[in-house]
């Protein structure tokens, strides 16, 4: 059993805590380039209004993302329920075609909702960028830590995966429903 710093060992003695690693020296050039705080030029009421709008936009983005995932979850549940019903009580051929068409319509609607929510997120991100331009230089610097291109790539890859998931699930379930009637 290894001795953990600050905890008694089996013999009852405590090991001294490990010293922290020394910090790397700061280059002299970097000390001269330390950013000085430039506060926002906004008055207190306008700054509070900007913060309120920024927070609302951030909440809207999170809400839209949650809704996108819920659409995917609900579509999955509908597809699985239709397959379970089809297995439990086999559909007649014309009913199976109707159910397959229904699922396809729900799938196309789900795709539309997901794309609409993605567009809304893009609008909210644009609003947040606009509002952040009037914040302090430290706030702007912190918000620029993740490049916009990187965020866009991640968002659109997730969007693509959601859309592909719905399309593939729809095709698989429709084929399964139609094959069960043969």
N, C-alpha and C positions, 0 to 999 in steps of 0.2 A: 504494500500500500504506500503510495507516494505521500510525502508530507506536503500539505498545502500551506502557503504562507499565512501566518496569523492564526492557524488552527492547531490545537494540541495534537501531538502524535500519540501512538499507542503507549509510549513511555511517559507521557504527560508533559513533555517539554514542547515549547512552541518554537517554530522556526522563525527567524527574523524575516520581516517582509522584504521582498526583492526591491532593490533600488530601481527607480525609474530610469529609463534610458535618457542620456543627455540630449537636450534639444540641439538641433543643427544650428550653427551660427548663421545669423542673417547677414547676407552680403551688404556691404556698405552702400552699393548702388540702390539696393531695394529699400533701405531705410529712407533714402532721399525721395523715393517714389511713393511713399505711403500716402494713400488717398486721404484727404481731409474731408470731413463731413460737410457737405453742402446741403443745408436743409431745403425742403420744398419751399417754393416761392408763394405757395397758396396760403390764404388766411385760414384761421382755424375752422371756420364754418365750411368753407369750400373743401378743405382737406378732409374733414369728417364726411362730407358728402361723397367725395372721391372714394374714401375707404368703404363707405356703405355700398356704393355702386360696384366696386371691385369685389367685395365679399359676396354680393348678390350674384355677380357673374361667375365667381368660383363655385358657389353653391349650385347654380344652374348647370354648369359643366358636370359636376358630380351627379346631379339628378339625371341628366341626359344619359350619362354612362350607365347608371343603374338601370334606367329604363331600357337601354339597348340590351343589357344582359337579361333583363326580365322577359323581353320579347323573345329572345333565343330560348330561354327556359320554358316559356309557355308554349312555344311552337313545338319544342321537344315533347312536352307533356301531351299535347294534342295528338302528335304523331304516334306516340307510344300507346295512348288510349285507343286510337283507331285500330292499331295493330292488335292490341289485346282483345278488343271487341270482335275484330275479324277472325281471330283464332278461336275465341269462345263460342261465337255464333257465326259461322261462315256466312258471308254476304252472297246474295244472288248476283249474277254478273252485272246487271244494270245498276244495282245498289252499289256494288264495288266501284263501278265507273263514276257514279255520283260522288261517293266518298273520296275517291282519288282526285276528282275535280275540285271538290270542296277543299281538300288539303292543299292542292296547288294554288287555289285562290288565296287561302290563308297564308301560304308561303310567300306569294308575290306581295301581299299586303304587309307581311312582316319585313320583307326586304325594303319596301318603301318607307316604312316607319323607321327602320334602322338608319337608312340613308338620310332621312329628314332629321333625325336626332343628331347625326354626325354633322350635318350642316349647321344646326343650331349651336353645337359645341364650337365649330369654327367661328361663328359670329361672336360668341361669348369670349373666345380667346382673343379675337381682334379688339373687342371692347376692353379687355383687361390690358392688352398692350398699349392701347391709346391712353388709358387712365394712368398706367405706370410711368408714362413719359414725364409727368409732373410730380412724381415722388422724389425723394432725396436721391443723391447719387449712390448711396449704399443700397437702397432698395432697388434701384435700377440695375446695379451691378449684381445683386443677388438674383434677380429675375433673369439675368442674361447667362447664368451659370450653365443652364442646359440650352444648347443651341436650338433655335426654332425648327430647323430642318430635322434634327434628331427627333424632336417631339412629333412633328408631322409624320415622319416615317413610321414611328411606333403607332400612332393613332390610325393611320391608313392600313398598316399591316393587320392590326386588330380588326378593323372594319372588314377588310378582305376575308379574314378568317371567319368572321361571323356570317358574312354573305355566303361564302363557300359551304359552310356547315349547313345552313338552311337549305341551299340548293341540293346538296348531296343527300341530306336526310329526306327531303321531299322526293327526290328521284328514287331512292331506295325504298321508301315506304309505299309510294305509288306502284312501283314494280311488284313489291311483295303483295299488296292488296289485289292487284290484277292477276298475279300468278296463283293466288289462293283460290280463285274462282274457276280455274281450269281443271 
